[in-house]
Amino acid sequence: MSQTRIGPLVEAINARLTDPSRNRIVGETAGKPPRFELYHMFLSLCSYKLRTTLAEKEAAYFSHDVDIFPPEIQNYYPEYVKLRLQGREDTTGNLVNGYTGRSSTETEGFDPCVVPTLVDHEAEKVLANSKRICVYLDSVLDSGTKLIPQDIEDDIIHQLDVVDRTPHVAALYGPHPDKDVRPAFMQKSMVVVHDAKIAKCRENMALVGDDPELIAAYEHKIAKEAAAKLFVRTEARMRDVIQEFRDIIEQLDKDLKATGGEWLFGDRFTLADVFWACSLYRIRWLGLGYIFESEDSPQYSRRVSAYCGRLMDRPSFRRSVIDWPLHPPSEHLPEYHQVGGLT
């Protein structure tokens, strides 16, 4: 793929993102433009990870809270796809073509039409793999919390992979096989979402002429969304998703027991805790918290529940996720219902 100066690409997409409530500087900049520019979305799990990591690193950034819902779907704009394609080398390189209910680019391939995407203006880089971005931020920023101590780096990366490969996307988009416990507005909005995404891809594809990179990007995205629609409507697959969540929580309980500390690695708060905060919050937000909170569940765990509570109280997580503007409440988290939500 040809390399393009990122400045004009940033300017092109920013010209279309004009809502001041969704496009603003977060953090202290000392009067200078922030080094980082983040294209993300308030409800995106991978965006949770980046916002919380940036908060832990005390880094300022220009926040673009992209509207990924129909009818707008701003992350399908050709200008955004062009910018995100510049981060393709930060991933596996292969365009996404199928669907397993996960968001990891390392297992799914590179999706050119999703958030988050990070621009590092100082390094003149576009990064598009959320796990690698968080690792990158810890490596280039000396401020804030050191999230990957060298002596436990491999163990931390293993935990990041566990969270990264958890089928959170399927649990968000698909009805739970025996009882759909997702927030009511989410159940309603997900019914036709894949058809809307495919239609928007085709609409934007018609605008890009004979640009081979953009045409390929939209074609691969259409293939993914068609596969996703079939996946989340297949009961056996969705039952496998719930079982996988159970297995993952069971292993987390064992890992917490082995370390015996406040955080996953004893008394050191690491990037693994950032990722688990995002994962456990999303599990509870979706109504799946019963897996580790209900005494009737085989995976019931006081350790996981207490760990989740400590993570939710972490100031970086509260302001980057729970109290983030526009983040919708869930009936499964009544203690957070003061947060503004969707209607």
C-alpha positions as CSV (number, residue, x, y, z in Angstrom):
1,M,0.0,0.0,0.0
2,S,1.3,3.4,-0.9
3,Q,2.3,5.7,2.0
4,T,0.5,9.0,2.2
5,R,1.3,12.0,4.4
6,I,-1.2,11.8,7.3
7,G,-1.8,15.5,7.7
8,P,-4.2,15.9,4.8
9,L,-6.0,12.7,5.7
10,V,-6.6,13.9,9.2
11,E,-7.8,17.2,7.9
12,A,-10.2,15.5,5.5
13,I,-12.0,13.4,8.1
14,N,-11.9,16.1,10.7
15,A,-13.7,18.4,8.3
16,R,-16.7,16.0,8.5
17,L,-16.6,15.6,12.3
18,T,-18.0,18.9,13.4
19,D,-20.1,18.4,16.6
20,P,-18.2,20.2,19.3
21,S,-19.6,17.9,22.0
22,R,-18.1,14.9,20.3
23,N,-14.8,16.5,19.0
24,R,-12.8,18.1,21.8
25,I,-9.5,18.1,23.6
26,V,-9.2,15.8,26.7
27,G,-6.5,16.6,29.3
28,E,-4.1,19.3,29.8
29,T,-2.1,20.5,26.8
30,A,-0.2,23.6,28.2
31,G,-1.5,25.6,25.3
32,K,0.0,23.3,22.6
33,P,-1.8,21.0,20.2
34,P,-2.0,17.5,21.7
35,R,0.4,14.9,20.4
36,F,-2.4,12.3,19.9
37,E,-5.7,12.3,18.1
38,L,-8.1,9.5,18.9
39,Y,-11.0,8.3,16.8
40,H,-13.2,6.2,19.0
41,M,-16.7,5.7,20.2
42,F,-18.3,6.0,23.7
43,L,-19.6,2.4,23.8
44,S,-16.8,0.6,21.9
45,L,-14.9,-1.9,24.2
46,C,-11.6,-1.3,22.4
47,S,-12.1,2.4,22.8
48,Y,-12.6,1.9,26.5
49,K,-9.1,0.4,26.6
50,L,-7.5,3.3,24.8
51,R,-9.2,6.0,26.8
52,T,-8.4,4.4,30.1
53,T,-4.7,3.8,29.0
54,L,-4.4,7.5,28.0
55,A,-5.8,8.5,31.3
56,E,-3.4,6.3,33.2
57,K,-0.5,7.7,31.2
58,E,-1.9,11.3,31.9
59,A,-1.7,12.0,28.2
60,A,-3.8,14.7,26.5
61,Y,-5.5,14.0,23.2
62,F,-7.9,15.3,20.7
63,S,-11.0,13.1,21.1
64,H,-13.3,12.3,18.2
65,D,-16.3,10.4,19.5
66,V,-17.4,8.9,16.2
67,D,-21.1,8.2,15.6
68,I,-21.0,4.5,14.5
69,F,-24.8,4.1,14.7
70,P,-27.2,4.1,11.7
71,P,-28.1,6.2,9.8
72,E,-24.8,8.1,9.9
73,I,-22.1,5.5,10.6
74,Q,-19.3,8.0,10.4
75,N,-16.6,5.3,10.6
76,Y,-17.7,4.2,7.1
77,Y,-16.9,7.6,5.6
78,P,-14.3,7.3,2.8
79,E,-12.2,9.9,4.6
80,Y,-12.0,7.8,7.8
81,V,-11.4,4.6,5.9
82,K,-8.5,6.2,4.0
83,L,-6.9,7.4,7.3
84,R,-7.4,4.1,9.1
85,L,-5.8,2.2,6.1
86,Q,-2.6,4.0,7.0
87,G,-2.5,1.9,10.2
88,R,-2.9,-1.4,8.4
89,E,0.8,-2.2,8.8
90,D,0.3,-2.0,12.6
91,T,-1.9,-5.1,12.3
92,T,-1.8,-8.5,10.6
93,G,-2.1,-6.7,7.2
94,N,-4.9,-9.1,6.0
95,L,-8.3,-7.5,5.5
96,V,-11.1,-9.0,7.5
97,N,-13.2,-11.4,5.6
98,G,-15.2,-13.5,8.2
99,Y,-16.6,-13.3,11.7
100,T,-16.0,-15.2,15.0
101,G,-17.6,-12.6,17.3
102,R,-14.3,-11.0,18.4
103,S,-12.6,-7.7,17.7
104,S,-9.0,-8.8,17.8
105,T,-7.2,-7.9,14.5
106,E,-4.7,-10.7,15.2
107,T,-7.4,-13.3,14.9
108,E,-10.0,-11.6,12.7
109,G,-7.8,-9.6,10.3
110,F,-7.8,-5.9,9.7
111,D,-11.2,-4.2,9.7
112,P,-10.8,-0.8,7.9
113,C,-14.2,0.5,9.0
114,V,-14.1,0.3,12.8
115,V,-12.9,2.3,15.8
116,P,-10.5,3.0,17.5
117,T,-7.7,4.6,15.4
118,L,-4.9,6.6,17.0
119,V,-2.8,9.3,15.2
120,D,0.6,10.1,16.8
121,H,1.4,13.4,15.3
122,E,4.9,13.5,16.8
123,A,5.9,10.2,15.3
124,E,3.7,10.8,12.2
125,K,2.1,7.4,12.6
126,V,-1.4,6.0,12.4
127,L,-2.1,3.0,14.6
128,A,-5.1,0.8,14.3
129,N,-4.8,-2.2,16.6
130,S,-6.1,-1.4,20.1
131,K,-3.9,-3.9,22.0
132,R,-0.8,-2.7,20.2
133,I,-1.7,0.9,20.6
134,C,-2.0,0.5,24.4
135,V,1.4,-1.2,24.5
136,Y,2.8,1.5,22.3
137,L,1.5,4.3,24.5
138,D,3.2,2.8,27.6
139,S,6.5,2.5,25.7
140,V,6.6,6.1,24.4
141,L,5.2,7.9,27.4
142,D,7.1,8.3,30.6
143,S,4.3,10.0,32.4
144,G,1.6,8.4,34.6
145,T,1.5,4.8,35.5
146,K,4.1,2.3,34.2
147,L,1.6,-0.3,32.8
148,I,4.0,-3.0,31.5
149,P,6.9,-3.6,34.0
150,Q,9.6,-5.5,32.1
151,D,9.9,-8.4,34.5
152,I,6.2,-9.5,33.9
153,E,5.8,-8.2,30.4
154,D,5.1,-11.7,28.9
155,D,2.5,-12.5,31.5
156,I,0.8,-9.1,31.0
157,I,0.7,-9.6,27.2
158,H,-0.9,-13.0,27.7
159,Q,-3.7,-11.4,29.7
160,L,-4.2,-8.8,27.1
161,D,-4.6,-11.5,24.5
162,V,-7.2,-13.3,26.7
163,V,-9.3,-10.1,26.8
164,D,-8.7,-9.2,23.2
165,R,-9.9,-12.6,22.0
166,T,-13.0,-12.8,24.2
167,P,-16.1,-12.8,22.0
168,H,-17.5,-9.5,23.3
169,V,-18.7,-8.4,19.9
170,A,-21.0,-11.4,19.5
171,A,-22.4,-10.9,23.0
172,L,-23.2,-7.2,22.2
173,Y,-24.8,-7.8,18.8
174,G,-26.4,-11.2,19.3
175,P,-29.4,-12.2,21.4
176,H,-28.5,-14.6,24.3
177,P,-29.8,-18.0,23.4
178,D,-32.1,-18.7,26.4
179,K,-32.9,-15.2,27.6
180,D,-31.8,-11.9,26.0
181,V,-30.6,-9.9,29.0
182,R,-28.9,-7.0,27.0
183,P,-30.2,-3.5,27.8
184,A,-33.6,-3.0,26.1
185,F,-32.5,-0.3,23.8
186,M,-29.6,-2.5,22.6
187,Q,-31.9,-5.4,21.8
188,K,-34.0,-3.1,19.7
189,S,-31.2,-1.4,17.8
190,M,-29.3,-4.6,17.0
191,V,-32.2,-6.3,15.0
192,V,-31.4,-4.7,11.7
193,V,-27.9,-3.3,12.4
194,H,-26.0,-5.7,10.0
195,D,-28.3,-4.9,7.1
196,A,-27.8,-1.2,7.8
197,K,-24.0,-1.6,7.9
198,I,-24.0,-3.4,4.6
199,A,-26.2,-0.8,2.9
200,K,-24.0,2.0,4.2
201,C,-20.9,0.3,2.9
202,R,-22.5,0.1,-0.6
203,E,-23.6,3.7,-0.4
204,N,-20.0,4.8,0.4
205,M,-18.5,2.5,-2.1
206,A,-20.4,4.3,-4.9
207,L,-18.7,7.5,-3.9
208,V,-15.0,6.4,-4.2
209,G,-14.9,5.8,-8.0
210,D,-12.3,3.3,-9.0
211,D,-10.1,3.6,-5.9
212,P,-8.9,-0.1,-5.5
213,E,-8.0,0.2,-1.8
214,L,-11.3,1.7,-0.8
215,I,-13.3,-0.7,-2.9
216,A,-11.5,-3.7,-1.4
217,A,-12.0,-2.2,2.1
218,Y,-15.8,-2.0,1.6
219,E,-16.0,-5.4,0.0
220,H,-14.2,-7.1,2.9
221,K,-16.4,-5.2,5.4
222,I,-19.6,-6.3,3.6
223,A,-18.3,-10.0,3.8
224,K,-17.7,-9.6,7.5
225,E,-21.1,-8.1,8.3
226,A,-22.9,-10.7,6.2
227,A,-21.1,-13.4,8.2
228,A,-21.8,-11.6,11.5
229,K,-25.6,-11.5,10.7
230,L,-25.6,-15.3,10.3
231,F,-23.4,-15.9,13.3
232,V,-25.4,-14.0,15.9
233,R,-28.7,-15.6,14.7
234,T,-27.3,-19.2,15.2
235,E,-28.2,-20.4,18.6
236,A,-25.4,-23.0,18.9
237,R,-22.8,-20.4,18.2
238,M,-24.3,-18.0,20.7
239,R,-24.4,-20.7,23.3
240,D,-20.7,-21.3,22.6
241,V,-20.1,-17.6,23.2
242,I,-21.7,-17.7,26.7
243,Q,-19.8,-20.9,27.5
244,E,-16.6,-19.2,26.5
245,F,-17.3,-16.3,28.9
246,R,-17.9,-18.8,31.7
247,D,-14.5,-20.5,30.9
248,I,-12.7,-17.2,30.8
249,I,-14.1,-16.0,34.1
250,E,-13.2,-19.4,35.7
251,Q,-9.6,-19.0,34.6
252,L,-9.5,-15.4,35.8
253,D,-10.6,-16.6,39.3
254,K,-7.7,-19.0,39.3
255,D,-5.3,-16.3,38.2
256,L,-6.5,-13.9,40.9
257,K,-6.2,-16.7,43.5
258,A,-2.6,-17.4,42.4
259,T,-1.4,-13.8,42.8
260,G,-3.5,-13.0,45.9
261,G,-3.1,-9.3,45.6
262,E,-5.3,-6.3,45.0
263,W,-4.6,-6.4,41.2
264,L,-4.0,-9.2,38.8
265,F,-0.3,-9.0,39.5
266,G,-0.3,-8.4,43.2
267,D,0.1,-4.8,44.2
268,R,1.1,-3.5,40.8
269,F,-1.6,-2.0,38.6
270,T,-0.8,-2.9,35.0
271,L,-2.2,-2.8,31.5
272,A,-3.8,-6.2,32.2
273,D,-5.9,-4.6,34.9
274,V,-7.0,-1.9,32.4
275,F,-8.1,-4.6,29.9
276,W,-9.9,-6.6,32.6
277,A,-11.7,-3.4,33.8
278,C,-13.1,-2.9,30.3
279,S,-14.0,-6.6,29.9
280,L,-15.7,-7.1,33.3
281,Y,-17.6,-3.8,33.0
282,R,-18.9,-4.8,29.6
283,I,-19.9,-8.2,30.9
284,R,-21.9,-6.6,33.7
285,W,-23.3,-3.9,31.4
286,L,-24.7,-6.6,29.1
287,G,-26.4,-8.5,32.0
288,L,-23.9,-11.3,32.1
289,G,-22.5,-10.4,35.5
290,Y,-24.5,-13.3,36.9
291,I,-21.7,-15.6,35.7
292,F,-19.5,-14.5,38.5
293,E,-21.9,-12.7,40.8
294,S,-24.7,-15.2,41.2
295,E,-24.2,-17.9,43.9
296,D,-26.2,-20.2,41.6
297,S,-23.5,-20.0,38.9
298,P,-20.7,-22.6,38.9
299,Q,-18.4,-19.7,38.1
300,Y,-19.5,-17.6,41.1
301,S,-16.4,-15.9,42.5
302,R,-16.1,-13.4,45.3
303,R,-12.6,-12.8,44.1
304,V,-13.7,-11.7,40.6
305,S,-16.6,-9.6,42.0
306,A,-14.3,-7.8,44.5
307,Y,-11.7,-7.3,41.8
308,C,-14.3,-5.9,39.5
309,G,-15.4,-3.5,42.2
310,R,-11.9,-2.2,42.6
311,L,-11.4,-1.7,38.9
312,M,-14.7,0.2,38.6
313,D,-13.5,2.6,41.4
314,R,-10.3,3.3,39.6
315,P,-10.4,7.1,38.7
316,S,-9.0,6.6,35.2
317,F,-11.7,4.1,34.4
318,R,-14.5,6.1,36.0
319,R,-13.8,9.2,33.9
320,S,-12.9,7.3,30.7
321,V,-15.7,4.8,30.6
322,I,-18.5,5.0,33.3
323,D,-18.7,8.8,33.4
324,W,-17.7,9.3,29.7
325,P,-20.2,11.7,28.0
326,L,-23.0,9.9,26.1
327,H,-22.2,6.5,27.6
328,P,-25.6,4.8,28.0
329,P,-26.7,3.3,31.4
330,S,-27.7,-0.3,31.8
331,E,-30.4,-1.6,34.1
332,H,-27.8,-4.2,35.2
333,L,-25.7,-1.4,36.8
334,P,-28.1,0.7,38.8
335,E,-25.3,2.2,40.8
336,Y,-24.2,4.0,37.6
337,H,-27.6,5.2,36.4
338,Q,-26.6,8.8,37.0
339,V,-24.7,8.6,33.8
340,G,-26.5,10.1,30.8
341,G,-27.7,7.6,28.2
342,L,-29.3,7.1,24.8
343,T,-33.0,7.5,24.2
